[in-house]
């Protein structure tokens, strides 16, 4: 997780939640450029210096927003898991459900994806967490019940890379929705049908 989630008090966690919610509102209303640290501080009711103690930059903040959104998605999927017959179909169902949610908030999606793209080494830990959360969502959708083999993990990485590339293409108006959906379904066929 990002640096700000280590050993937070209840009060600090509430403040962090206000910051994330303010950032989500600003991003949903205006995308990446609308998330300015001063506006986030004002919107969340925290001092600018306090905001920087939680999140050293706008990129750190928006990657944390992506972590938060992935955590929410993961919780929803655990509560309402995919129902398709095969592991690959369940992964496709899961990613298509996530894509529909992103379509409802395209400016928020754009802000989060741009943050991950722009992230430098100082945000590596947080970006790695995004990848771990994405992988956990895919693994839970697969429900293979065993430690994945190296071949399976390779297929999952290809699914993850295709997912991110498809989102970038969609957000840049280079890939229509139907193409993104088709690419997701196609790459999910790489997922093994059963545990090795």
C-alpha positions in Angstrom: 0.0 0.0 0.0 1.0 3.6 -0.2 3.1 5.2 2.5 0.1 6.9 4.1 -1.7 3.6 5.1 0.9 2.4 7.5 -0.3 2.5 11.1 -2.9 5.2 10.8 -5.1 6.2 13.7 -8.9 6.2 13.2 -8.7 10.0 12.9 -5.9 9.8 10.3 -7.7 7.2 8.3 -10.9 9.4 8.3 -8.8 12.3 7.1 -7.2 10.1 4.4 -10.7 8.9 3.3 -11.8 12.6 3.0 -8.8 13.3 0.8 -9.5 10.3 -1.5 -13.2 11.1 -1.7 -12.4 14.8 -2.6 -9.9 13.6 -5.2 -12.5 11.2 -6.7 -15.1 14.0 -7.0 -12.6 16.4 -8.6 -11.3 13.8 -11.0 -14.8 12.6 -11.9 -15.8 16.2 -12.7 -12.7 17.3 -14.7 -10.2 14.5 -15.1 -6.5 14.5 -14.4 -6.1 18.3 -14.8 -8.9 19.1 -12.3 -7.1 17.4 -9.5 -4.9 20.1 -8.0 -3.4 19.7 -4.6 -4.7 23.0 -3.3 -8.2 22.2 -4.4 -8.0 18.7 -3.0 -7.0 20.2 0.4 -9.8 22.7 0.3 -12.4 20.2 -0.8 -11.3 17.7 1.9 -11.0 20.2 4.7 -7.3 19.6 5.4 -4.3 21.9 5.4 -2.2 21.8 2.2 0.8 20.7 4.3 -1.2 17.9 5.8 -2.2 16.7 2.3 1.4 16.6 1.3 2.3 14.5 4.3 -0.2 11.9 3.2 0.5 12.2 -0.5 3.8 13.8 -1.7 2.4 14.5 -5.2 -0.6 14.5 -7.3 0.6 11.3 -8.9 0.9 9.6 -5.5 -2.6 10.8 -4.7 -4.2 9.6 -7.9 -2.4 6.2 -7.8 -3.9 5.9 -4.3 -7.3 6.7 -5.7 -6.8 3.8 -8.2 -5.7 1.5 -5.3 -8.9 2.5 -3.5 -11.1 1.9 -6.5 -9.5 -1.5 -7.2 -10.1 -2.4 -3.5 -13.7 -1.5 -3.8 -14.0 -3.5 -7.0 -12.4 -6.5 -5.3 -14.8 -6.3 -2.4 -17.8 -6.1 -4.8 -16.5 -9.1 -6.8 -16.0 -11.1 -3.6 -19.5 -10.3 -2.6 -20.9 -10.9 -6.1 -18.4 -13.2 -7.9 -18.5 -13.8 -11.6 -20.6 -16.8 -12.6 -19.2 -17.9 -16.0 -18.3 -21.5 -16.5 -14.5 -21.4 -17.1 -11.7 -19.5 -15.4 -11.0 -17.4 -18.5 -14.7 -16.6 -19.0 -14.9 -15.5 -15.3 -11.8 -13.3 -15.8 -13.4 -11.7 -18.9 -16.7 -11.2 -17.0 -14.8 -9.5 -14.2 -12.8 -7.2 -16.4 -15.8 -6.3 -18.5 -17.7 -5.5 -15.4 -14.8 -3.2 -14.3 -14.7 -1.7 -17.8 -18.5 -0.8 -17.5 -17.8 0.9 -14.2 -15.0 2.9 -15.8 -17.2 3.9 -18.7 -19.7 5.4 -16.2 -16.8 7.7 -14.9 -14.5 8.2 -17.9 -12.8 11.4 -16.4 -12.0 9.5 -13.2 -10.7 6.6 -15.3 -8.6 9.0 -17.3 -7.1 10.6 -14.2 -6.2 7.3 -12.6 -4.7 5.7 -15.7 -2.7 8.9 -16.5 -1.3 8.9 -13.0 -0.1 5.3 -13.4 1.5 6.1 -16.8 3.2 9.2 -15.4 4.4 7.6 -12.2 8.2 7.7 -11.7 10.4 5.6 -9.4 9.2 7.6 -6.3 5.7 6.0 -6.8 7.0 2.5 -7.6 5.6 0.9 -4.4 2.2 2.4 -5.0 2.1 1.3 -8.6 3.3 -2.2 -7.6 0.3 -2.3 -5.3 -2.0 -1.5 -8.2 -0.6 -4.4 -10.1 -0.9 -6.7 -7.0 -4.5 -5.7 -6.6 -5.3 -6.2 -10.3 -3.6 -9.7 -10.1 -5.6 -10.6 -7.0 -8.8 -9.7 -8.7 -7.9 -11.9 -11.7 -6.8 -14.8 -9.5 -10.0 -14.6 -7.4 -12.1 -14.6 -10.6 -10.2 -17.7 -11.9 -11.0 -19.7 -8.7 -8.5 -22.4 -9.6 -7.9 -23.3 -6.0 -4.1 -23.8 -6.2 -0.9 -21.7 -6.3 -0.7 -20.6 -10.0 2.1 -22.1 -12.1 4.7 -19.9 -13.7 2.8 -20.5 -17.0 -0.4 -19.4 -15.4 1.2 -16.3 -13.9 2.6 -15.4 -17.3 -0.9 -15.6 -18.8 -2.2 -13.4 -16.0 0.5 -10.8 -16.7 -0.4 -10.8 -20.4 -4.1 -10.3 -19.4 -3.1 -7.5 -17.1 -0.9 -5.8 -19.8 -3.7 -6.1 -22.4 -6.2 -4.7 -19.9 -4.1 -1.6 -19.3 -3.3 -1.1 -23.0 -7.0 -1.5 -23.9 -7.9 1.2 -21.3 -5.2 3.6 -22.6 -6.5 3.1 -26.1 -10.1 3.7 -25.1 -9.2 6.8 -23.1 -7.2 8.2 -26.0 -10.1 7.6 -28.4 -8.0 5.1 -30.4 -10.1 2.1 -29.4 -13.9 2.0 -29.4 -15.7 0.2 -26.7 -16.5 -2.9 -28.9 -12.8 -3.3 -29.6 -11.8 -3.1 -25.9 -14.5 -5.7 -25.1 -13.3 -8.0 -27.9 -9.6 -7.6 -26.8 -10.5 -8.5 -23.2 -12.5 -11.6 -24.3 -9.7 -12.7 -26.6 -6.8 -12.3 -24.1 -8.8 -14.1 -21.4 -8.7 -17.2 -23.5 -5.1 -17.5 -22.5 -6.2 -18.3 -18.9 -5.7 -22.0 -18.2 -8.9 -24.0 -17.8 -7.8 -25.8 -14.7 -5.0 -25.8 -12.1 -1.8 -27.5 -13.2 
